[in-house]
C-alpha cells in the first residue's frame, strides 16, 4: 500500500489531465474503488449536503463493460465529501459532465464510460511519472483516503462504513498500524484491568470505563 500526503495529492491533481483533476481529489479524500468511481452518476451526488451515494459499479472484463450493484451490502453506502472537494466537483460537472441525472460523473474523453485500462496507460501513468510519485496505483488513492481519515480522528467503525468494508476487522488488519497510539492505549487499558482488586464472594465489581481507542 502507498499513502500520499496532502501536498502530493495536490501535485498529482494539478499534473493529470484537467478532466481527471476532480477524480484524483475525490478519490484521495473519499476513498472509492475504481469501479465505484467509474459507475458514479450525477444524480447520486448531493453537493449541497456534501455527500455521494454509492449504489452502482462499473466492471470491465476482457474489454466488455457492465454496470451493476456493489458486490456486498456494505458497498452500498453514502460517502461524505469534504467541502473543498465538493467545490471542485461543482466545477468539474459544469465543464465535463452532461446535465442528465444518469450522466457519468467521471466519463472518458469521448464522453462515454471510462475504460480503466486505457485511462491508466494514457493519463494515470503519465501524470504519476510527471509528479515524481512512481510507483503508484489508482487504488493507492483509496488507501490514501483511509490514512487521511485516520489522521483526522476517524474510528475503525467509521472507516469500515465509509470505505464499504464488511467488518471492522478488515480495517484493523490493513490499517491498524496507522492508528496513532493504538497499542499504547490498549496496554493502558490492560493495566487498568490488571489493577482491579479481588471481588468478594457474591459482589459485582464494575470494570474501569474504557477510554477511546
C-alpha positions as CSV (number, residue, x, y, z in Angstrom):
1,X,0.0,0.0,0.0
2,X,1.1,3.6,-0.7
3,X,-0.2,6.6,1.2
4,X,0.1,10.1,-0.2
5,X,0.4,13.2,1.8
6,X,-2.0,16.1,1.0
7,X,0.7,18.1,-0.9
8,X,1.4,15.0,-3.0
9,X,-2.3,14.6,-3.7
10,X,-2.5,18.3,-4.8
11,X,0.6,17.9,-7.0
12,X,-0.9,14.8,-8.8
13,X,-4.3,16.6,-9.2
14,X,-2.5,19.5,-10.9
15,X,-0.4,17.2,-13.1
16,X,-3.0,14.9,-14.5
17,X,-5.2,15.8,-17.5
18,X,-7.6,18.6,-16.3
19,X,-10.8,16.4,-16.8
20,X,-9.4,14.0,-14.2
21,X,-8.3,16.5,-11.6
22,X,-11.6,16.1,-9.7
23,X,-11.3,12.3,-9.8
24,X,-7.9,12.4,-8.1
25,X,-9.1,14.8,-5.3
26,X,-12.4,13.0,-4.9
27,X,-10.8,9.5,-4.5
28,X,-7.9,10.7,-2.3
29,X,-10.4,12.1,0.2
30,X,-13.5,9.9,-0.3
31,X,-11.9,6.5,-0.9
32,X,-14.0,4.9,-3.6
33,X,-12.9,1.8,-5.5
34,X,-12.1,2.4,-9.2
35,X,-15.3,0.6,-10.3
36,X,-17.3,2.7,-7.9
37,X,-15.8,5.9,-9.4
38,X,-16.5,4.9,-13.0
39,X,-20.0,3.8,-12.1
40,X,-20.9,7.0,-10.2
41,X,-23.7,9.1,-11.8
42,X,-24.5,12.8,-11.5
43,X,-27.9,12.1,-9.8
44,X,-26.1,10.4,-6.9
45,X,-24.1,13.4,-5.9
46,X,-25.7,15.8,-3.4
47,X,-23.1,18.6,-3.3
48,X,-25.4,20.8,-1.1
49,X,-25.2,18.1,1.6
50,X,-21.6,17.2,0.6
51,X,-22.3,13.5,0.0
52,X,-22.4,10.8,-2.7
53,X,-24.4,7.6,-2.8
54,X,-22.6,4.5,-4.0
55,X,-25.1,2.1,-5.3
56,X,-23.6,1.1,-8.7
57,X,-20.2,-0.1,-10.0
58,X,-18.7,-0.5,-13.5
59,X,-16.8,-3.6,-14.2
60,X,-14.6,-4.2,-17.3
61,X,-13.7,-7.8,-18.2
62,X,-11.8,-8.5,-21.5
63,X,-12.9,-5.2,-22.9
64,X,-16.6,-5.7,-22.1
65,X,-18.0,-3.1,-19.7
66,X,-21.0,-3.8,-17.5
67,X,-22.8,-1.9,-14.7
68,X,-24.3,-3.5,-11.6
69,X,-24.8,-3.3,-7.8
70,X,-21.8,-3.5,-5.5
71,X,-20.7,-7.0,-4.5
72,X,-21.6,-6.6,-0.9
73,X,-24.3,-4.9,1.2
74,X,-21.5,-2.8,2.8
75,X,-20.6,-1.5,-0.6
76,X,-23.9,0.4,-0.9
77,X,-23.3,3.4,1.2
78,X,-23.3,7.2,1.4
79,X,-19.9,8.8,1.4
80,X,-19.2,12.3,2.9
81,X,-17.4,14.8,0.7
82,X,-15.1,17.5,2.1
83,X,-16.3,21.0,1.1
84,X,-13.3,21.8,-1.0
85,X,-13.7,18.6,-2.9
86,X,-17.4,19.4,-3.4
87,X,-16.5,22.8,-4.8
88,X,-14.0,21.1,-7.2
89,X,-16.8,18.7,-8.3
90,X,-19.1,21.6,-9.0
91,X,-16.6,23.0,-11.5
92,X,-16.0,19.5,-12.9
93,X,-19.7,18.8,-13.5
94,X,-20.1,22.1,-15.3
95,X,-17.2,21.5,-17.6
96,X,-17.2,17.8,-18.3
97,X,-20.5,16.1,-17.4
98,X,-23.9,16.1,-19.0
99,X,-26.9,17.6,-17.3
100,X,-28.9,14.3,-17.1
101,X,-29.1,12.6,-13.7
102,X,-27.8,9.4,-15.3
103,X,-24.7,11.1,-16.7
104,X,-21.5,9.5,-15.5
105,X,-19.5,11.8,-13.2
106,X,-16.2,10.6,-14.5
107,X,-16.6,9.8,-18.2
108,X,-13.9,9.0,-20.7
109,X,-12.5,11.6,-23.0
110,X,-15.2,10.7,-25.6
111,X,-18.0,11.3,-23.1
112,X,-18.7,7.5,-22.8
113,X,-17.8,5.3,-19.9
114,X,-14.3,5.5,-18.6
115,X,-12.2,2.5,-19.6
116,X,-9.9,1.8,-16.7
117,X,-7.1,0.1,-18.6
118,X,-6.9,2.8,-21.3
119,X,-7.1,5.5,-18.7
120,X,-4.2,4.1,-16.7
121,X,-1.9,3.9,-19.7
122,X,-2.9,7.3,-21.3
123,X,-3.4,9.5,-18.3
124,X,-2.6,8.0,-14.9
125,X,0.9,6.7,-15.5
126,X,1.9,9.8,-17.4
127,X,0.7,12.0,-14.5
128,X,2.3,9.9,-11.8
129,X,5.6,10.0,-13.6
130,X,5.5,13.7,-14.1
131,X,4.6,14.3,-10.5
132,X,7.6,12.2,-9.3
133,X,5.3,9.7,-7.5
134,X,6.2,6.4,-9.1
135,X,5.3,3.7,-8.3
136,X,1.6,4.5,-7.6
137,X,-1.6,2.6,-8.4
138,X,-5.0,4.2,-8.7
139,X,-6.1,2.0,-5.8
140,X,-3.5,3.8,-3.6
141,X,-5.7,6.9,-3.7
142,X,-8.3,4.8,-1.7
143,X,-5.6,3.8,0.7
144,X,-4.6,7.4,1.0
145,X,-8.2,8.4,1.9
146,X,-8.3,5.9,4.7
147,X,-4.9,7.2,6.1
148,X,-6.2,10.7,6.0
149,X,-9.5,9.7,7.8
150,X,-7.4,8.1,10.5
151,X,-5.2,11.2,10.8
152,X,-8.4,13.2,11.1
153,X,-9.5,11.1,14.1
154,X,-12.0,8.6,12.4
155,X,-12.7,5.4,14.4
156,X,-12.3,1.9,12.8
157,X,-16.0,1.6,12.6
158,X,-16.4,4.9,10.8
159,X,-13.7,3.9,8.4
160,X,-15.3,0.5,7.7
161,X,-18.6,2.2,6.9
162,X,-17.1,4.9,4.7
163,X,-14.8,2.5,2.8
164,X,-17.5,-0.1,2.3
165,X,-15.7,-2.8,4.2
166,X,-17.8,-5.7,5.5
167,X,-16.2,-5.6,9.0
168,X,-14.0,-3.5,11.3
169,X,-11.5,-6.4,11.4
170,X,-10.7,-5.8,7.8
171,X,-9.8,-2.2,8.6
172,X,-7.6,-3.2,11.6
173,X,-5.9,-5.9,9.6
174,X,-5.0,-3.5,6.8
175,X,-4.6,-0.2,8.5
176,X,-4.2,-0.9,12.2
177,X,-0.6,0.2,12.2
178,X,-1.7,3.7,11.2
179,X,-3.8,4.4,14.3
180,X,-1.7,6.7,16.5
181,X,-1.1,5.5,20.0
182,X,-3.4,2.4,19.4
183,X,-1.0,-0.1,21.1
184,X,-0.3,2.3,24.0
185,X,-4.0,2.8,24.6
186,X,-4.6,-1.0,24.6
187,X,-1.7,-1.5,27.1
188,X,-3.1,1.2,29.4
189,X,-6.5,-0.5,29.3
190,X,-4.9,-3.8,30.2
191,X,-3.1,-2.1,33.1
192,X,-6.4,-0.8,34.4
193,X,-8.0,-4.2,34.2
194,X,-5.0,-5.9,35.9
195,X,-5.1,-3.4,38.8
196,X,-8.7,-4.3,39.8
197,X,-8.9,-5.6,43.4
198,X,-10.2,-9.1,44.1
199,X,-14.0,-9.4,44.0
200,X,-15.6,-10.6,47.3
201,X,-17.9,-13.6,47.0
202,X,-21.3,-12.5,45.9
203,X,-20.2,-9.0,45.0
204,X,-20.0,-7.4,41.5
205,X,-17.2,-5.0,40.8
206,X,-17.6,-2.7,37.8
207,X,-14.7,-2.7,35.3
208,X,-13.0,0.6,34.6
209,X,-14.7,2.6,31.9
210,X,-12.8,2.2,28.6
211,X,-11.1,5.2,27.0
212,X,-11.3,5.9,23.3
213,X,-9.0,3.7,21.4
